[in-house]
């Protein structure tokens, strides 16, 4: 979530997923007027391994008995 604001400024069509109460994902609505351009831009960011895309999961710890 730390990069959401920067990513939303770069691609203003992105919105948080509200249906399921997921706060860590953004969606690009298919009815966004610049969908093709924004989707291509997102693909380029993914291809470049941009720090704006994705998140690093917290380490999982084994349960102790």
C-alpha positions in Angstrom: 0.0 0.0 0.0 3.0 2.3 0.4 3.2 2.9 -3.3 -0.6 3.2 -4.1 -0.7 7.0 -4.1 2.3 7.3 -6.4 0.9 4.6 -8.7 -2.5 6.3 -8.8 -0.9 9.6 -9.7 0.9 7.9 -12.6 -2.2 6.0 -13.7 -5.2 7.9 -12.5 -7.7 5.2 -13.5 -6.6 2.8 -10.7 -9.1 2.2 -7.9 -9.0 0.1 -4.7 -11.1 -3.1 -4.8 -14.0 -2.3 -2.6 -16.3 -5.3 -3.3 -14.3 -7.7 -1.1 -12.8 -5.3 1.4 -9.3 -5.8 0.0 -7.2 -2.8 0.8 -3.9 -3.9 -0.7 -5.1 -4.4 -4.4 -5.8 -1.8 -7.0 -8.0 -2.5 -10.1 -8.1 -0.8 -13.5 -11.8 -0.7 -14.4 -12.5 -1.9 -18.0 -14.7 1.1 -18.6 -11.9 3.5 -17.9 -11.7 5.8 -20.9 -7.9 5.3 -21.3 -7.9 1.6 -20.4 -5.7 0.4 -23.3 -3.0 3.1 -22.6 -3.1 2.5 -18.8 -2.9 -1.3 -19.2 0.1 -1.0 -21.5 1.7 1.4 -19.1 1.1 -1.1 -16.2 2.6 -3.9 -18.3 5.7 -1.8 -18.9 6.1 -1.1 -15.2 5.8 -4.8 -14.5 8.3 -5.6 -17.2 10.8 -3.1 -15.7 10.2 -4.7 -12.2 9.1 -1.3 -10.9 8.9 -1.0 -7.1 5.5 0.5 -7.6 4.1 -2.9 -8.6 3.6 -5.7 -6.1 4.3 -6.0 -2.5 6.8 -8.0 -0.4 4.9 -10.5 1.8 5.8 -10.6 5.5 7.9 -13.6 6.5 5.9 -16.5 7.8 6.9 -18.1 11.0 6.5 -21.8 11.9 4.1 -22.4 14.8 5.8 -23.8 17.8 4.1 -26.5 19.8 
